[in-house]
Structure formats: C-alpha cells, structure tokens
Amino acid sequence: MTDRGRLVYSTEHGQIAKPMDKRGKKKNTKASPAASAIKNPAKQGVRISRESKGRGGKVVCVISGLNLPSEQLKAMHKKLKAKLGTGGAVKDGCIEIQGDHRDKLLSLLEAEGIRAKAAGG
C-alpha cells in the first residue's frame, strides 16, 4: 500500500501515523522548550470557573488547580461551603460549589493565602 492510501487517523485510536509535510517527509515532532510540560506546577494559578452544562441549568463554581492532598482539599471544601452557606462536592481534585459565588470565592481564597483567578465568562 502506498503512503497516500495508508490510514492516518481513526476515531477509535486517534492519530496513527506521524504527521508529514507537503513533500511527504516526516515532520520533526520534538516539542520546543516553550511548548513542553509545566515545569513547576506549584507556580500555576488556581482557577475559578462557572459551569452550568449537564446540571439542568443550575450554576456551579469549580475551583481547579489546587495542589493539596485530599484531606486538606476536603477541609478547604467544608470551610468554603460553611462560609458561603451552600452545598458542593469534591470531584477529580476540583472543588465544586453550588451557585455563582466567584467573587466571594476569590476573596475567601485570598484570605487563605491562595492566589486565584476567575476563568471563563
């Protein structure tokens, strides 16, 4: 089979062959230093986003990027819920707080010494 007739992408397996340039030669797939993985995850900021998809129209604030052990994450979750008077959950290392409380969450996290940014619309 020639290179033109060979399977390059499949929805089941993703990309199969290495990408090629216009002349049919394989491209250099080494990543540049700027595009490499995060070097120091501790310096990455905490993001507070608002989501409503898949929740029946209800709004939830999601706090992601907290590099805390699960016990401390649960304690932070409990403290935030108590101060805001709302419900929430801890899922996949993220804290979910019911309702649109991004501004309040920013000030509460600042008081805890955590730098956070509002993300999304």
PETA-V701390 format. One record per residue. RES is the residue in one small letter. SS is DSSP state (A for helix, B for strand, O for the rest). BURIAL is I if it has 9 or more other C-alpha atoms within 8 Angstrom, else O. Layout:
BEGIN
res:RES ss:SS burial:BURIAL
res:RES ss:SS burial:BURIAL
END
This chain:
BEGIN
res:m ss:O burial:O
res:t ss:O burial:O
res:d ss:O burial:O
res:r ss:O burial:O
res:g ss:O burial:O
res:r ss:O burial:O
res:l ss:O burial:O
res:v ss:O burial:O
res:y ss:B burial:I
res:s ss:B burial:I
res:t ss:O burial:O
res:e ss:O burial:O
res:h ss:O burial:O
res:g ss:B burial:O
res:q ss:B burial:O
res:i ss:O burial:I
res:a ss:O burial:O
res:k ss:O burial:O
res:p ss:O burial:O
res:m ss:B burial:I
res:d ss:O burial:O
res:k ss:O burial:O
res:r ss:O burial:O
res:g ss:O burial:O
res:k ss:O burial:O
res:k ss:B burial:O
res:k ss:O burial:O
res:n ss:O burial:O
res:t ss:O burial:O
res:k ss:O burial:O
res:a ss:O burial:O
res:s ss:O burial:O
res:p ss:A burial:O
res:a ss:A burial:O
res:a ss:A burial:O
res:s ss:O burial:O
res:a ss:O burial:O
res:i ss:O burial:O
res:k ss:O burial:O
res:n ss:O burial:O
res:p ss:A burial:O
res:a ss:A burial:O
res:k ss:A burial:O
res:q ss:O burial:O
res:g ss:O burial:O
res:v ss:B burial:I
res:r ss:B burial:I
res:i ss:B burial:I
res:s ss:B burial:I
res:r ss:B burial:I
res:e ss:B burial:O
res:s ss:O burial:I
res:k ss:O burial:O
res:g ss:O burial:O
res:r ss:O burial:O
res:g ss:O burial:O
res:g ss:O burial:O
res:k ss:O burial:O
res:v ss:O burial:I
res:v ss:B burial:I
res:c ss:B burial:I
res:v ss:B burial:I
res:i ss:B burial:I
res:s ss:B burial:I
res:g ss:O burial:I
res:l ss:O burial:I
res:n ss:O burial:O
res:l ss:O burial:O
res:p ss:O burial:O
res:s ss:A burial:O
res:e ss:A burial:O
res:q ss:A burial:O
res:l ss:A burial:I
res:k ss:A burial:I
res:a ss:A burial:O
res:m ss:A burial:O
res:h ss:A burial:I
res:k ss:A burial:O
res:k ss:A burial:O
res:l ss:A burial:I
res:k ss:A burial:I
res:a ss:A burial:O
res:k ss:A burial:O
res:l ss:A burial:O
res:g ss:O burial:O
res:t ss:O burial:I
res:g ss:O burial:O
res:g ss:B burial:I
res:a ss:B burial:O
res:v ss:B burial:I
res:k ss:B burial:O
res:d ss:O burial:O
res:g ss:O burial:I
res:c ss:B burial:I
res:i ss:B burial:I
res:e ss:B burial:I
res:i ss:B burial:I
res:q ss:B burial:I
res:g ss:O burial:I
res:d ss:O burial:O
res:h ss:O burial:O
res:r ss:A burial:I
res:d ss:A burial:O
res:k ss:A burial:O
res:l ss:A burial:I
res:l ss:A burial:I
res:s ss:A burial:O
res:l ss:A burial:I
res:l ss:A burial:I
res:e ss:A burial:I
res:a ss:A burial:O
res:e ss:O burial:O
res:g ss:O burial:O
res:i ss:O burial:O
res:r ss:O burial:O
res:a ss:B burial:I
res:k ss:B burial:I
res:a ss:B burial:I
res:a ss:B burial:O
res:g ss:O burial:O
res:g ss:O burial:O
END
